[in-house]
Amino acid sequence: MAAMGLLTVDGSLGEGGGQILRSALALSLCLQQPFRIHHIRSARRRPGLMPQHLAAVRAATAVGRAQVEGAEPGSGELVFRPRVCRGGHYRFDIGSAGSTTLVVQTVLPALLTAAEPARLELIGGTHNPLAPPFEFLDRAFVPLINRMGPRVTLALERYGFYPVGGGRLTVEVTPTASLRPLNLIDAGSLVGMDAEALVSRLPLPIADRELALIGEAFDMPADALKARQVESPGPGNAVMLTIRREAVTEVFSGIGQRGKRAEQVAREVVAEARLEISHHGGPSH
């Protein structure tokens, strides 16, 4: 470890947001490679580390028993030196509506081959703009990980919508000694589609309008469309379209926001799904 050089990562590369930081943390934990990242989120209106990014840093620091410098609000530079990744029970409270799922994706890769099982409890947002919702992890992401050897289970114990947050997500990880290869070249034939729209502290017809548009776009039967009123500390709306194929499941999501009509949320989901269908085949109504 001491002999390994300190890699430098330019945080302004690509879209210049928080994903390059989270990816660097995940790889650093897996490879036990220290790194320095500068120009963190330089392309954003408010550059530097925000609470949701600091939550990922704190989680990676705990899991990797790491030494860290620059983990402060607004910091544009960070030095991260992992020591050893360990399982155990971790509780991470983001302290805002920041995405719990993005924190999970930061630390989960290293825990898949750790020496002992892990349990993660995360408090924050579970359905956020610009982040995968819980359903994506549960239906699409984690099933593929489990095919590689470990055993990962998720539980959504409380919904958390932006901007209030307050959701609660738990993750149980039973690691494996080594990961099996995963072949995803062929997604396989279409097996089925369904859509689900959630509202919290908002009228249920919002969800009905979203599902009506999605159902018409793909000629889906009524029993494949489900509108639900859910409990959450704050108001919120999310719609998920799930496409199941023989080899993979894909989840396309939209998050309602103040001033954004339900039909617009649904149209964006339809547009993303149609783009995927144009590559792999399926209903194109």
TIFITI-828762 format. One line per 10 residues: number of its first residue (from 1); their letters; for each residue y negated, x, z of N, C-alpha, C. Coordinates in pm, 1 decimal, decimal comma. Each point is the difference from the previous one (the first is absolute). Example, Ala and Ser with C-alpha at 12.3 -4.5 7.8 and 13.67 -1.06 7.14 Angstrom:
# TIFITI-828762
1) AS) 569,0:1319,0:780,0:-119,0:-89,0:0,0:-120,0:90,0:0,0; -105,0:-35,0:-72,0:-119,0:82,0:6,0:-109,0:-77,0:73,0
# end
This chain:
# TIFITI-828762
1) MAAMGLLTVD) 120,2:82,5:0,0:-120,2:-82,5:0,0:-125,3:86,0:0,0; -3,7:100,7:90,6:-120,1:80,6:10,9:-28,0:79,6:-125,7; 108,3:31,7:-73,9:-17,2:81,9:-120,0:-43,7:-81,5:-120,6; 8,1:-130,2:10,8:-32,7:-84,2:-113,9:-150,5:-7,2:-18,0; -46,0:2,7:-124,7:-142,3:-5,2:-28,0:-56,5:-138,3:21,5; -130,7:-6,3:8,0:-68,9:-126,3:18,2:-45,4:-51,3:-135,7; 64,1:-104,7:-48,0:-38,1:-59,1:-127,5:-135,3:-68,9:12,7; -75,8:0,1:-108,8:-127,7:-69,9:-2,9:8,7:-114,7:-100,4; -36,8:-117,5:46,0:4,9:-120,8:-81,8:-142,7:-49,8:-20,0; -33,8:-30,8:-124,1:-132,1:-54,6:-31,9:8,1:-152,4:5,2
11) GSLGEGGGQI) -60,8:-58,7:102,1:7,3:-144,2:18,9:-77,2:-81,5:-101,9; -76,8:66,9:-86,7:-75,7:-72,9:-101,7:81,9:-24,0:-126,4; 121,0:56,8:-7,1:83,0:-16,1:-119,2:47,4:-144,3:-15,3; 32,7:-37,1:-123,8:48,3:-135,4:-25,5:-107,8:-103,0:27,8; 36,6:-104,4:75,5:-96,6:-104,8:28,2:-89,4:35,2:118,5; 23,2:117,0:62,1:-90,0:47,6:103,3:-6,7:-86,1:124,0; 110,7:-68,5:30,8:4,4:-86,8:117,6:93,5:53,3:106,3; 54,9:-91,4:80,1:82,8:40,9:112,5:144,3:31,9:-34,5; 47,0:-39,9:-120,8:141,9:18,6:-29,9:38,5:147,1:-9,7; -88,7:85,0:-51,3:33,8:141,2:-10,6:17,9:60,7:138,9
21) LRSALALSLC) -76,7:-46,3:97,9:17,1:46,0:137,7:134,5:-45,0:54,8; 34,1:-127,4:-17,2:126,2:-50,3:52,4:119,2:68,3:-66,4; -7,5:22,4:-129,8:108,5:68,8:-70,7:15,0:143,4:49,8; -113,0:66,7:22,2:4,9:137,2:50,3:61,6:4,7:138,9; -34,4:-95,0:86,2:59,1:-5,0:133,3:150,6:-22,5:-6,8; 43,5:-93,5:-85,8:142,6:-28,9:-12,5:77,0:121,7:-48,8; -49,9:66,4:-101,9:67,4:118,0:-53,5:-1,3:115,3:100,3; -109,1:13,9:71,8:-8,8:105,1:100,4:105,1:-18,8:108,4; 19,3:-124,0:44,5:101,5:-27,6:100,8:140,2:29,4:-52,3; 27,3:-41,6:-123,0:133,9:18,6:-56,9:31,5:147,4:-25,2
31) LQQPFRIHHI) -97,3:75,4:-46,7:20,5:139,6:-39,3:-37,1:99,3:109,4; -58,8:-52,9:110,1:-47,7:86,8:108,4:-98,3:104,4:-53,6; -88,4:-45,5:-86,4:-97,9:86,5:-64,5:-140,3:-37,4:48,3; -71,3:90,4:66,7:-136,9:-30,0:41,5:-93,1:-5,1:-119,6; -109,1:-73,4:15,0:-95,7:-9,0:-110,5:-139,9:-25,4:52,8; -94,4:26,2:-86,3:-140,5:-32,4:24,7:-45,7:-89,5:-114,3; -66,3:-109,0:32,9:-53,9:-88,5:-102,6:-150,9:-12,2:21,3; -75,0:11,1:-108,5:-144,8:-14,2:6,9:-45,2:-104,3:-102,2; -126,2:-35,9:4,9:-55,8:-106,5:-85,0:76,8:-131,4:20,4; 34,6:-30,9:124,3:78,7:-120,5:28,7:-78,6:-124,6:-37,9
41) RSARRRPGLM) 59,1:-82,3:-85,4:-58,6:-127,5:-43,9:-141,5:19,5:-54,1; -18,8:107,2:-72,4:-134,4:31,6:-49,6:-49,1:-99,3:-104,3; 90,4:-74,5:-62,3:-40,2:-95,4:-103,1:-35,2:-137,6:57,4; 11,5:-15,9:131,2:-25,7:-129,6:60,6:-146,3:-14,7:43,5; -42,5:-125,0:13,9:-138,1:-27,0:40,7:-27,9:59,1:138,0; 100,2:-6,0:87,7:-10,0:62,6:131,9:108,9:107,4:7,5; -31,0:122,1:-40,6:102,1:104,8:-6,7:46,4:44,8:138,6; 105,3:80,6:-0,4:53,2:51,5:126,0:102,0:-93,5:62,6; 48,5:39,2:116,5:105,6:-73,8:68,4:-53,9:-126,3:66,3; 61,4:-113,4:-33,3:-28,9:-127,5:63,7:112,1:-30,1:99,2
51) PQHLAAVRAA) -16,0:-101,7:86,2:102,0:-27,8:101,8:141,1:-13,9:-54,7; 16,6:-66,4:-116,7:134,4:-18,0:-53,5:62,3:131,4:-44,9; -83,2:94,4:-45,1:53,1:130,2:-40,4:31,1:85,4:121,9; -82,6:-10,7:102,5:27,0:70,8:124,3:128,8:-50,8:64,5; 30,0:-128,6:-18,2:125,3:-53,5:53,1:120,2:67,9:-65,3; -6,6:23,4:-131,2:108,6:70,4:-68,6:10,4:143,5:48,3; -114,8:64,8:23,4:1,5:137,4:50,9:61,1:4,7:139,4; -40,5:-94,0:86,7:55,0:-3,2:135,8:150,1:-24,5:-2,3; 44,8:-89,1:-88,0:143,5:-28,3:-9,6:76,3:123,3:-47,0; -50,2:66,4:-103,1:65,8:120,6:-50,3:-1,2:110,6:104,0
61) TAVGRAQVEG) -108,6:10,0:76,4:-8,6:101,0:105,0:104,7:-23,9:107,2; 19,8:-125,5:39,7:98,6:-32,3:102,9:141,9:24,7:-49,2; 31,3:-48,6:-119,0:136,0:14,5:-53,0:33,8:146,1:-25,9; -96,6:78,2:-46,8:24,4:139,4:-34,1:-37,4:99,5:107,4; -35,4:-50,8:121,7:-43,2:90,8:108,6:-99,1:102,8:-54,4; -94,4:-49,3:-78,9:-86,2:88,5:-78,5:-125,1:42,5:76,1; -55,6:111,0:-44,8:-132,6:43,3:40,7:-96,8:-43,0:-110,7; -111,7:-57,2:37,7:-91,1:-54,0:-99,9:-143,1:35,5:36,4; -80,0:27,1:-100,9:-142,0:27,9:16,7:-78,3:-90,1:-95,0; -110,4:-54,3:47,7:-85,4:-82,3:-84,5:32,0:-147,3:1,3
71) AEPGSGELVF) 85,1:-44,4:91,4:37,3:-141,6:6,0:-106,9:-78,6:74,7; -112,4:-20,6:-64,2:-113,5:-69,2:59,0:-58,4:-98,0:-101,6; -60,2:-108,8:47,6:-60,7:-96,2:-93,4:-102,7:66,9:-91,1; 11,2:-25,2:-129,2:-92,6:54,3:-97,6:30,3:140,8:-46,0; 100,5:62,8:58,0:32,2:138,5:-36,9:44,2:8,3:-145,5; -50,8:100,4:-71,4:38,1:20,4:-139,9:102,8:108,9:-17,8; 46,0:59,2:109,9:96,3:109,2:-7,5:98,7:-10,8:115,8; 124,7:33,9:-27,6:105,5:-9,6:100,7:97,9:114,9:-18,5; 44,3:58,7:110,1:107,7:98,1:-1,2:116,2:-58,6:78,9; 118,6:1,9:-58,6:118,0:-64,5:59,3:115,5:98,8:0,3
81) RPRVCRGGHY) 55,0:27,9:119,8:110,9:94,8:14,4:115,8:-67,8:73,1; 98,2:-51,5:-73,7:114,4:-63,9:65,6:91,7:104,2:62,8; 69,8:-41,6:105,3:94,8:91,7:63,3:144,4:-49,4:-16,8; 34,3:-113,5:57,3:134,7:-54,0:-18,0:-9,3:-152,1:0,5; 70,4:-64,1:-92,5:-1,0:-146,2:-7,6:110,3:-57,1:87,8; -35,6:-94,3:82,6:95,4:-59,9:92,1:-8,3:-151,4:-2,6; 115,3:-60,7:24,1:3,1:-143,5:16,5:-54,3:-36,6:137,4; 34,4:-120,6:43,6:-50,9:-47,8:127,8:-77,2:-129,0:-18,0; -64,9:-44,6:106,1:-75,0:-125,7:-2,5:-148,5:33,1:-10,8; -63,4:-52,9:-104,4:-141,4:25,0:-24,2:-74,3:-132,7:-10,2
91) RFDIGSAGST) -119,4:-2,8:56,8:-86,2:-117,6:-11,8:-135,3:46,5:-53,4; -40,4:-56,2:-112,8:-125,2:38,4:-64,1:-88,0:-123,6:-15,8; -112,1:-1,4:69,7:-95,9:-109,0:-10,3:-116,4:49,5:-84,9; -13,8:-54,2:-119,0:-103,3:45,6:-92,1:-139,2:-31,4:53,9; -8,4:-103,0:84,3:-128,5:-31,9:59,0:-94,4:-72,1:-93,3; 50,2:-47,0:-111,3:-79,5:-74,5:-97,7:98,9:-79,1:-85,0; -48,5:-51,7:-112,6:90,5:-68,9:-91,8:60,6:96,2:-100,6; -9,9:129,7:23,4:58,4:98,7:-89,7:149,0:-24,1:-21,2; 49,8:41,0:-115,1:135,2:-33,5:-41,7:108,3:69,9:82,6; 87,2:-78,3:61,4:116,9:54,9:69,1:102,0:53,8:-100,5
101) TLVVQTVLPA) 9,5:-63,4:-115,8:102,9:40,7:-96,0:-28,0:138,2:-57,3; -128,0:35,5:-16,3:-32,8:132,8:-50,0:32,1:107,8:103,2; -14,7:-32,7:127,5:39,0:94,8:105,0:151,8:17,8:-0,2; 72,9:-109,7:-16,7:146,0:9,6:-8,4:41,0:92,9:-114,0; -60,3:-17,5:-116,5:37,6:82,5:-114,6:-37,2:147,3:20,3; -92,7:29,0:89,7:-37,2:138,2:27,4:106,7:72,6:80,3; 54,9:-64,7:102,1:91,7:69,7:91,2:147,5:-28,5:-26,9; 30,8:-108,0:-71,7:140,4:-37,2:-20,0:82,2:106,4:-72,5; -48,8:63,0:-107,8:84,8:97,5:-70,3:57,7:108,1:91,1; -79,2:52,7:92,0:48,7:106,1:87,7:101,5:-51,3:101,1
111) LLTAAEPARL) -9,6:-126,8:39,2:92,2:-55,5:98,7:135,8:-34,2:-58,9; 10,8:-6,7:-131,8:126,3:-37,5:-64,1:110,3:101,9:24,6; -36,8:125,8:21,6:100,3:105,4:22,7:-25,7:72,0:132,7; -70,9:-64,0:92,4:-24,3:59,7:131,4:130,3:5,8:79,6; -2,0:74,4:110,1:122,3:19,9:78,8:37,9:-121,8:82,6; -95,3:-92,2:24,7:29,6:-116,8:81,9:-69,8:-123,2:-57,0; 45,9:-118,6:39,3:-61,1:-124,0:-49,1:-144,6:-13,6:46,6; -72,2:-90,3:-66,7:-139,6:-23,3:34,1:-29,0:-149,2:1,6; -95,3:-36,0:82,8:-51,9:-136,5:1,1:-152,0:8,4:-3,8; -60,7:-66,2:-98,0:-144,3:-0,9:-16,2:-52,8:-139,4:28,8
121) ELIGGTHNPL) -107,8:-5,4:74,9:-71,7:-125,1:23,0:-144,1:22,5:-44,0; -47,4:-81,3:-94,2:-133,1:18,7:-55,9:-81,9:-127,3:15,6; -124,5:17,4:43,4:-91,4:-110,8:20,6:-117,2:16,4:-96,3; -31,1:-102,3:-76,4:-111,1:7,4:-94,8:15,0:-104,2:-109,1; -34,1:37,4:-123,0:11,1:-91,6:-112,1:138,1:5,2:-63,5; 53,7:-116,1:-32,3:128,9:-7,8:-70,4:-17,2:-49,1:-143,3; -114,6:-62,2:-28,9:-30,6:-51,4:-133,7:-145,4:33,9:-30,4; -17,3:112,1:-72,9:-132,8:56,7:-24,6:-25,8:13,8:-149,7; -125,0:-8,6:-42,2:-32,6:38,2:-138,2:30,9:148,1:-20,8; 43,9:35,2:-119,3:24,6:140,2:-37,8:106,8:67,7:84,5
131) APPFEFLDRA) 94,9:-77,5:51,9:111,9:56,6:76,2:121,3:-90,8:-19,7; 121,0:56,8:3,2:118,2:-85,1:-14,9:17,6:-90,5:121,3; 28,5:-129,0:-20,7:23,8:-89,3:113,0:138,0:24,9:60,1; 24,9:-59,6:115,6:129,5:13,5:65,4:114,0:-34,2:-94,4; -15,4:-106,0:-79,3:109,3:-45,9:-86,7:39,9:105,0:-103,1; -95,0:82,3:-45,4:35,3:106,1:-93,9:93,2:100,4:66,7; -34,5:43,4:120,3:87,6:93,9:70,4:136,6:-61,6:24,6; 0,6:-125,3:45,5:124,4:-63,9:41,8:92,2:-31,7:-117,2; -56,8:-44,3:-113,7:83,0:-46,3:-111,0:22,5:104,1:-108,9; -96,4:89,9:-19,5:6,7:94,6:-112,3:20,3:144,0:43,5
141) FVPLINRMGP) -77,1:46,2:96,9:-3,5:141,2:36,9:118,1:41,1:87,3; 17,9:-67,2:112,8:104,6:39,1:94,8:141,6:-17,6:-55,8; 31,5:-105,5:-77,1:135,5:-7,7:-57,1:36,9:120,7:-85,1; -96,2:56,7:-71,7:28,8:119,9:-78,6:23,9:120,1:91,1; -76,6:11,5:105,7:21,4:108,7:95,3:139,1:-9,4:61,5; 41,1:-120,5:35,3:131,7:-16,2:63,1:113,8:36,9:-94,5; -22,2:-13,5:-129,2:102,8:41,5:-96,3:16,8:151,8:-1,9; -93,6:72,0:58,3:6,8:145,7:2,2:72,7:53,1:124,3; 40,3:-88,3:91,4:79,7:45,6:113,3:-48,1:-40,4:137,2; -131,3:4,1:29,1:-45,2:-40,2:133,8:7,4:-151,3:16,7
151) RVTLALERYG) -29,1:-46,9:119,0:-6,0:-143,3:25,6:-135,8:-31,6:60,2; -81,4:-71,7:-75,8:-133,9:-36,6:43,9:-9,7:-152,0:3,0; -47,3:-53,7:110,2:-21,4:-144,2:11,0:-144,0:-25,1:44,0; -58,2:-108,2:-52,1:-137,9:-36,6:29,2:-4,4:-137,0:65,9; -101,9:-20,2:81,8:-23,7:-132,4:57,3:-150,4:-24,5:6,8; -42,6:-112,9:-51,1:-140,1:-41,0:8,0:-11,6:-96,7:117,3; -57,8:44,7:108,8:-4,8:-79,1:121,4:-129,7:-78,7:13,3; -104,1:42,9:-69,7:-125,1:-75,5:-2,8:-77,7:38,9:-124,8; -49,8:-99,0:-72,8:-79,3:26,2:-119,9:-136,8:54,5:39,0; -51,4:91,1:-83,4:-133,3:53,5:20,6:-73,4:7,4:-132,5
161) FYPVGGGRLT) -100,8:-85,5:-17,8:-75,9:-4,6:-124,3:-134,1:71,6:16,5; -46,3:59,2:-110,3:-133,3:60,2:-1,1:-104,3:-111,7:7,6; -108,2:9,9:79,9:-45,3:121,2:69,4:32,9:5,0:148,9; 69,4:-102,9:54,4:24,4:-2,8:145,2:116,6:89,5:39,8; 106,2:0,3:-80,9:117,4:80,4:33,6:80,7:-64,4:110,9; 47,3:82,3:95,2:76,5:-52,0:112,6:144,9:-30,2:-30,2; 49,1:41,5:-116,9:140,6:-20,8:-32,9:89,2:99,5:72,8; 128,5:-29,0:1,3:95,4:88,9:67,3:124,0:14,2:-87,1; 32,4:125,7:-32,6:112,9:34,4:-86,0:86,8:101,3:72,4; 132,2:-20,8:-0,6:90,7:97,2:60,2:97,8:51,7:-105,1
171) VEVTPTASLR) 37,6:126,7:15,3:91,3:66,8:-92,4:106,8:73,1:80,7; 125,7:-23,0:-33,8:111,7:71,9:62,1:61,3:91,3:-105,6; 18,3:127,8:35,3:51,9:98,4:-94,6:124,3:67,5:57,7; 112,4:-16,0:-68,9:119,8:77,8:29,4:13,2:104,5:-109,9; -22,9:127,6:32,3:-7,4:102,4:-104,6:136,0:38,1:-57,0; -3,6:76,7:-105,2:120,2:52,9:-63,6:-13,6:152,1:-10,2; 114,8:68,8:-8,1:-3,7:146,4:-6,5:-62,6:48,1:-129,7; 25,5:-71,7:-109,3:-57,8:36,0:-129,5:-13,8:-125,8:-84,3; -97,1:0,9:-88,9:-28,1:-117,1:-82,5:81,4:3,4:-128,5; 56,1:-115,6:-35,7:69,6:-11,8:-127,7:-101,8:-19,7:-111,9
181) PLNLIDAGSL) 32,3:45,3:-122,1:-93,4:-21,7:-111,8:-10,3:-147,4:-35,3; -112,8:-36,9:-56,6:-27,2:-138,5:-35,9:-37,0:-5,4:-147,3; 72,4:-78,6:-76,2:-22,3:-11,6:-143,6:-65,2:-134,6:-29,1; -125,3:3,3:-45,7:-73,7:-123,0:-28,1:-46,4:-5,9:-144,8; 73,8:64,0:-88,2:-39,2:2,6:-141,2:4,7:-139,6:-60,4; 100,4:-79,1:35,6:16,2:-133,9:-55,4:-13,4:-102,2:111,4; -101,9:-85,5:-7,9:-21,3:-101,4:103,1:103,2:-111,0:-5,8; 63,8:-16,4:-113,9:100,2:-104,8:-14,1:-59,6:-132,8:-43,3; 85,9:-95,8:-23,1:-43,3:-132,0:-47,3:-66,1:-79,7:111,9; -80,4:-97,0:-40,0:-67,8:-86,9:95,4:100,7:-88,2:71,8
191) VGMDAEALVS) -10,4:-4,1:133,4:88,1:-82,8:81,7:-71,9:-125,9:47,0; -126,9:14,1:38,2:-73,5:-116,6:47,8:-142,6:34,3:36,5; -81,5:-105,4:16,2:-140,2:15,2:37,9:-34,3:-106,8:102,4; -84,8:36,2:96,0:-54,6:-100,2:90,2:-138,1:45,2:45,0; -79,0:-92,8:46,9:-135,7:29,7:44,7:-23,8:-65,3:134,5; -78,8:69,4:81,2:-30,9:-47,0:134,1:-148,4:21,9:25,5; -66,9:-100,7:52,4:-142,3:11,5:33,7:-18,2:-32,7:147,5; -73,0:86,5:69,7:-20,5:-13,4:142,8:-147,1:-26,0:29,6; -26,5:-85,0:97,3:-135,6:-17,4:49,7:4,4:-1,6:151,9; -102,8:57,0:60,1:-17,7:-2,3:144,6:-139,1:-51,2:29,8
201) RLPLPIADRE) -8,1:-105,1:79,8:-128,7:-57,2:40,8:-84,8:-42,7:-120,3; 68,6:-37,3:-107,9:-64,5:-48,7:-121,4:79,4:-120,6:-50,0; -61,5:-84,9:-83,5:71,4:-118,1:-49,9:121,1:38,4:-86,4; 110,7:-69,9:20,0:121,6:26,9:-76,6:-18,0:-21,9:-150,1; -87,3:-92,2:-46,0:-19,2:-16,8:-144,9:-43,0:127,5:-72,3; -56,1:98,4:70,4:-31,2:128,3:-63,3:128,2:62,2:-53,7; 103,6:-0,1:83,6:129,4:54,2:-41,9:60,9:-83,9:-111,5; -14,6:-132,1:8,4:54,6:-87,6:-103,6:-63,1:29,8:-136,5; -130,1:24,1:-2,3:-69,0:28,7:-126,5:48,5:132,4:-59,7; 19,6:98,8:83,0:50,1:128,7:-49,2:139,3:-15,6:-59,9
211) LALIGEAFDM) 86,0:-71,0:70,2:137,7:-16,6:-47,4:6,1:-85,5:-125,7; -87,5:-97,8:-11,4:-1,3:-83,3:-120,7:-28,9:84,2:-123,0; -95,6:91,1:10,9:-34,3:84,8:-113,5:113,7:96,3:-33,8; 59,5:61,8:101,3:110,2:94,6:-23,7:121,4:-73,3:-54,8; 29,4:-115,7:56,7:114,9:-76,3:-47,8:-13,0:-39,8:-145,3; -120,9:-41,8:-39,2:-22,7:-37,3:-139,6:7,4:121,5:-91,9; -51,9:113,8:45,4:-1,6:120,2:-83,2:139,8:46,5:-36,0; 96,2:-18,9:91,6:136,0:49,6:-24,2:104,2:-111,5:-6,2; -45,9:-124,1:-9,2:89,9:-115,1:-12,2:103,7:1,4:112,1; -47,1:13,4:123,1:87,9:9,6:116,1:24,9:-137,9:59,2
221) PADALKARQV) 121,4:-29,1:44,1:29,4:-129,3:63,0:-69,0:-12,4:135,6; -14,8:-122,6:46,3:-70,5:-25,6:125,5:66,9:68,4:118,8; 133,4:7,9:-2,1:68,7:59,7:115,4:-13,8:152,6:4,9; -62,4:59,3:-101,5:-25,5:144,1:1,6:-140,4:31,5:49,5; -74,7:-103,7:40,9:-137,9:16,6:44,6:-11,5:-48,5:144,5; -49,5:86,3:87,0:-6,8:-35,2:141,6:-138,0:30,7:56,1; -66,1:-102,7:53,4:-128,9:15,7:67,6:23,1:-9,7:150,6; -60,5:93,2:75,4:24,6:2,5:144,7:-128,7:24,2:77,3; -13,3:-70,3:110,2:-104,9:25,7:96,9:58,3:92,9:106,4; -61,9:115,4:23,3:54,0:98,3:94,2:-101,1:26,9:110,3
231) ESPGPGNAVM) 49,2:53,7:111,1:-85,2:31,5:114,2:-51,2:143,3:-9,8; -128,6:17,7:20,9:-62,5:131,7:-2,6:-127,8:-5,3:83,1; -43,6:112,5:56,8:-124,5:-0,4:78,1:-122,9:-42,0:-78,6; 1,0:16,4:-131,1:-115,4:-34,9:-81,0:39,9:-74,7:-125,6; -97,4:-53,5:-74,1:30,6:-69,5:-124,4:46,4:96,9:-107,3; 80,5:-50,6:-93,0:45,4:85,3:-108,9:85,8:-74,9:-99,1; 20,0:62,8:-114,1:79,0:-58,1:-107,9:66,9:111,8:-78,6; 126,8:-19,0:-30,7:72,9:96,0:-82,7:98,4:-75,8:-86,7; 19,4:49,7:-121,9:98,1:-59,6:-90,0:87,1:111,1:-55,6; 130,8:-22,9:0,4:96,6:97,9:-48,1:90,7:-60,6:-105,6
241) LTIRREAVTE) 14,2:67,5:-112,4:94,4:-37,5:-105,1:111,4:103,8:-0,1; 122,3:-44,5:23,4:114,6:90,1:8,1:87,2:-16,0:-123,7; 24,1:109,8:-69,3:86,7:1,8:-118,2:123,5:81,1:34,7; 114,9:-63,5:-3,4:126,6:65,8:35,6:77,9:33,9:-126,5; 34,6:126,9:-11,8:82,5:47,4:-110,0:128,9:57,2:56,0; 91,4:33,8:-88,2:131,2:46,7:45,5:-10,2:126,7:84,4; -89,9:89,6:-34,6:-7,3:128,4:69,8:-116,9:11,0:96,5; -106,3:-75,6:-22,5:-119,2:10,8:83,9:-62,2:-137,0:23,4; -81,0:-7,3:104,2:-82,9:-117,8:25,9:-144,7:45,7:-0,9; -84,8:-76,7:-66,2:-142,4:33,6:-8,9:-82,0:-110,3:64,0
251) VFSGIGQRGK) -104,2:39,5:71,2:-87,5:-95,6:68,5:-142,9:24,1:-44,4; -62,2:-103,2:-53,6:-139,2:5,7:-43,4:-81,5:-87,0:95,9; -110,8:52,8:49,3:-71,6:-70,9:105,4:-148,5:-9,8:-29,0; -60,3:-101,6:57,7:-144,3:-17,1:-3,8:-47,7:-43,5:137,2; -114,8:48,9:41,4:-55,4:-31,6:131,3:-130,8:-76,5:-18,0; -8,2:-116,3:61,3:-122,5:-78,1:-7,7:-113,4:64,7:77,8; -120,7:-16,1:-49,0:-117,6:53,7:66,0:-112,6:-102,9:-5,5; -92,3:12,8:92,3:-111,5:-94,3:5,1:-74,1:-1,0:-134,2; -22,3:-117,7:-54,3:-72,8:-14,3:-125,3:87,2:13,6:-124,3; 129,6:24,8:17,5:90,2:16,2:-113,5:88,5:-123,2:-9,7
261) RAEQVAREVV) -4,3:-69,3:-111,8:75,0:-123,2:-16,2:150,4:26,6:-3,5; 74,0:-98,7:49,0:145,5:12,0:3,2:56,2:24,9:-139,1; -56,9:-65,3:-100,4:50,3:16,6:-136,5:-17,0:143,8:-48,5; -107,9:66,2:40,8:-20,9:138,0:-41,6:102,1:92,8:64,8; 31,1:-23,7:127,2:103,9:78,6:67,8:132,0:-14,2:-75,4; 34,8:-123,6:-36,0:126,6:-24,0:-69,6:-0,3:60,2:-139,9; -112,8:-8,6:-71,4:-6,0:56,2:-136,1:23,1:150,4:1,1; -52,5:68,2:100,1:19,7:145,2:8,1:146,8:33,9:22,4; 68,2:-78,5:80,9:143,6:21,6:21,8:76,7:-23,5:-130,0; -33,7:-105,7:-69,7:66,0:-32,3:-127,0:-20,9:112,0:-100,9
271) AEARLEISHH) -121,2:52,7:-7,5:-29,5:106,0:-97,1:82,6:124,9:28,8; 11,9:38,6:125,8:79,2:117,9:35,6:147,8:-22,7:-31,6; 50,2:-119,0:32,5:140,8:-28,8:-25,3:29,7:-3,8:-149,3; -89,6:-56,4:-78,1:21,7:-5,9:-145,4:3,6:140,4:-60,6; -81,1:90,2:52,9:1,9:137,6:-48,6:136,0:63,3:25,5; 56,0:-23,5:118,2:132,4:55,4:30,6:106,6:-64,7:-86,2; -8,8:-130,2:-17,4:100,0:-71,2:-80,4:-3,5:47,3:-144,7; -118,3:34,9:-49,6:-9,6:47,8:-138,7:77,8:130,3:-19,7; 19,9:75,3:108,2:76,1:125,0:-9,5:150,7:-23,4:16,7; 37,0:-93,7:88,1:141,3:-15,0:35,1:63,9:-127,7:-54,5
281) GGPSH) -81,3:-93,2:-45,5:56,2:-123,8:-52,6:8,4:-108,3:105,1; 1,8:-125,6:-44,9:6,6:-112,5:91,7:-90,3:-109,4:-48,9; -27,3:-101,1:84,5:-83,8:-112,6:-43,8:-140,9:47,5:-30,4; -57,1:-42,6:-108,4:-133,2:44,9:-41,5:-91,2:-116,9:-34,1; 17,5:-110,4:69,0:-78,9:-119,7:-30,0:-147,7:25,6:27,5
# end
